[in-house]
Amino acid sequence: MARVMITDDAAFMRLQLKDMITKAGHEVVGEAENGKVAVEKYLELKPDLVTMDITMPEMDGVNAVREIKRHDPNAKILMCSAMGQQHMVIEAIQAGAKDFLVKPFSADRIEEALRKHL
């Protein structure tokens, strides 16, 4: 069982992800509504894996990935993006994200990504 932190500015997306992650047998240890909060909570909680939305207020997902990787080069981060955000996904992968999930999420794809990166 992995400890997962969810980052998304939309509460319903965090709820949807939390449901899929817990059904896959993992524990959601924290949630963040923007990149700035994600970095703070990552340092505090040290989760095994982070899901990171790309477009958020205050600090976007790409910059949050860079900041988390600066503190912990081994951090495992999965980007979550809407269709049409390919350039930002590529930037996030270059910044150190492990994989990306496209919204709307499917439980199968979430489980597959968790299995692959944990």
C-alpha positions in Angstrom: 0.0 0.0 0.0 1.4 3.4 -1.0 0.9 6.8 0.6 -0.4 9.2 -2.1 -0.9 12.9 -2.2 -3.4 14.5 -4.6 -3.0 18.0 -6.1 -5.8 19.6 -8.1 -7.5 23.0 -7.8 -10.9 21.3 -8.4 -12.4 19.7 -5.3 -14.5 17.2 -7.4 -11.3 16.0 -9.2 -9.5 15.4 -5.9 -12.6 13.5 -4.7 -12.7 11.4 -7.8 -9.0 10.6 -7.7 -9.2 9.8 -3.9 -12.0 7.3 -4.6 -10.0 5.6 -7.4 -6.8 5.5 -5.4 -8.3 4.1 -2.2 -10.3 1.5 -4.3 -6.9 0.5 -5.8 -5.7 -0.3 -2.2 -3.7 2.8 -1.5 -3.9 5.5 1.2 -4.4 9.2 0.4 -2.4 11.0 3.0 -3.0 14.6 1.8 -4.5 16.9 -0.7 -3.4 20.3 -2.1 -5.4 22.8 -4.1 -2.4 24.4 -5.8 1.3 23.9 -6.5 2.5 26.1 -3.6 0.5 24.0 -1.1 1.6 20.8 -2.8 5.3 21.7 -2.2 4.7 22.5 1.5 2.6 19.3 2.0 5.1 17.2 0.1 7.9 18.2 2.5 5.7 17.6 5.5 4.1 14.3 4.5 6.8 12.7 2.3 4.3 10.7 0.3 5.3 7.7 -1.9 3.6 9.3 -5.0 2.0 12.6 -5.9 -0.7 13.3 -8.5 -0.2 16.8 -9.9 -2.7 18.9 -11.9 -1.0 21.1 -14.5 -3.1 24.2 -14.6 -3.6 25.7 -11.1 -3.6 29.1 -9.4 -0.7 30.4 -7.4 1.9 27.9 -8.7 1.2 25.6 -11.7 2.0 21.9 -11.7 5.2 22.2 -13.8 6.8 24.6 -11.3 5.6 22.5 -8.4 7.3 19.5 -9.9 10.6 21.4 -10.3 10.3 22.6 -6.7 9.5 19.2 -5.2 12.3 17.5 -7.3 14.8 20.2 -6.0 14.0 19.0 -2.5 13.7 15.3 -3.3 15.2 14.1 -6.6 13.6 10.7 -6.1 10.0 12.1 -5.8 7.4 10.2 -7.9 5.0 12.5 -9.5 2.2 11.7 -12.0 0.9 14.7 -14.0 -2.8 15.1 -14.6 -3.8 17.0 -17.7 -6.8 17.9 -19.8 -6.6 17.2 -23.5 -4.7 19.9 -25.4 -2.0 20.4 -22.8 0.7 18.3 -24.5 3.3 21.0 -24.5 2.9 21.4 -20.7 3.0 17.7 -20.2 6.3 17.5 -22.1 7.7 20.3 -19.9 6.5 18.5 -16.8 8.2 15.2 -17.9 11.4 17.2 -18.6 11.1 18.7 -15.1 11.0 15.2 -13.6 7.4 13.9 -13.7 7.2 10.1 -14.2 4.0 9.8 -16.2 0.8 11.6 -17.0 -2.9 10.9 -16.8 -5.4 12.5 -19.1 -8.7 13.8 -17.7 -11.4 12.4 -17.4 -9.7 9.7 -15.5 -10.4 6.0 -15.8 -9.9 3.8 -12.7 -8.0 1.3 -14.9 -5.5 3.9 -16.0 -5.0 5.2 -12.5 -4.4 1.7 -11.2 -2.0 0.9 -14.0 0.0 4.1 -13.4 0.2 3.4 -9.6 1.4 -0.1 -10.2 4.0 1.0 -12.8 5.6 3.7 -10.6 5.4 2.3 -7.1 
